[in-house]
Amino acid sequence: MFDYLIVGAGFAGSVLAERLSGAGKSVLLCDKRPHVGGNAFDFEDEAGILIHKYGPHIFHTKSQRIFGYLSRFTDWRPYEHRVLAHVDGKLLPFPINVDTVNQLYGLSLTPEEVAEFFAKRAEPLGQCRTSEQAVVSKIGRELYEKFFRYYTRKQWGLDPSELDASVAARVPARCDHDDRYFTDEYQFMPVRGYTELFRKMLSSPRISLALDADYHELQRTARFRHLIYTGPIDAFFDYRYGPLPYRSLRFKFETHPVERFQPAAVINYPNEHEYTRVTEFKYLTGQKHPFTTVVYEYPCDQGDPYYPVPRPENAVLYRKYQALADADPSVKFVGRLATYRYYNMDQVVGQALALADALCDQGPDSAVNAA
């Protein structure tokens, strides 16, 4: 008899398995895939390059608690993510900053002058409800068209005018020279990769793994007291109200006999090609190798669910499923897919730690430090 059956061995399920096992509980952790780590799973390809099978995953957080907790399972290498955007035949820093504007237009504006540049082009729109409004109201329509509109169309299959303002809010424009994609205090990558982090996290003898498994079958055959679910909430309820919209990704990997393929970890292609971006993994992993591997990302509708689509009508549909979840106290729902939220990795870890605190009846410090 297991105390918990946890469905999904990504960050949400694995953190909960580790915390609950540390509190003396027995856990059966299952996943439909043949590996742990969820979308953060990484492995060495045939050339010996450590790659992320489901696209690049860059760790960053403002939370000392989350960073301290994960540090129990990995050493870190400092890494600050930088992105270039291919616009008008140039590779420009993104998010937009002082250098982006100056290189794009052949200017030499100061930070103060760039702030004035944005203000003159911004369109006052009052309360912004869409991604288009959120961008145009801050930096104007021309930069919106060059950097945001068509990238967003490819990424989401929708025009920014059809998406919630929160999508654009993730990528602000800056009136300084900071070319980092993230500004969080803690920006690191696990030295030996995410998969090794998960293996250490799940090393307790109180945790049993069932990979390449059907959780419906385990529900019928395994004996357990409590259920934690991290998969798509609409699938859990057999799509009673219809499927929640998700966006998926298709990946094309290439290995090249060169030390460097491109001048930055990621290059965005907002205005040409079917793909949205190209990532070179050696920037992320710090590997020294005569070969390099890159991945092209092609957003699509079919495939594994990656991104909940942030639109008001989708939020209404999710609330119907949330009501079903709230009415069933025998199941706890946690993670991006189970709560239909566009969470970063650290936010999922934080959500899982909070639930573990509640289930174990422990405060934050004891939850992190418990053996």
Buried (B, 14 or more C-beta within 10 A) or exposed (E): EBBBBBBBBBBBBBBBBBBBBBBEBBBBBBBBBEBBBBBBBBBBBEBEBBBBBBBBBBBBBEBEBBBEBBBEBBEBEEBBBBBBBBBEEEBBBBBBBBBBBBBBEEEEBEEEBBBEBBEEBBEEBEEBBBBBBBBBBBBBBEBBBBBBBBBBBBBBBBBBEBBBBEBBEEBBBBBEEBBBBBEBEBBBBBEBBBBBBBBEBBEBEBBBBBEEBEBEEBEEEBEBEBBBBBBBBBBBBEEEBEEBBBBBBEBEBEBBEEEEBBEBBBBBBBBEEEBBBBBBBBBBBEBEBEBBBBBBBBBBEEBEBBBBBBBEEBBEBBEBBBEBBEEEEEBBBBBBBBBBBBBBBBBBBBBBBEBBBEBBEBEEEEBBEBE
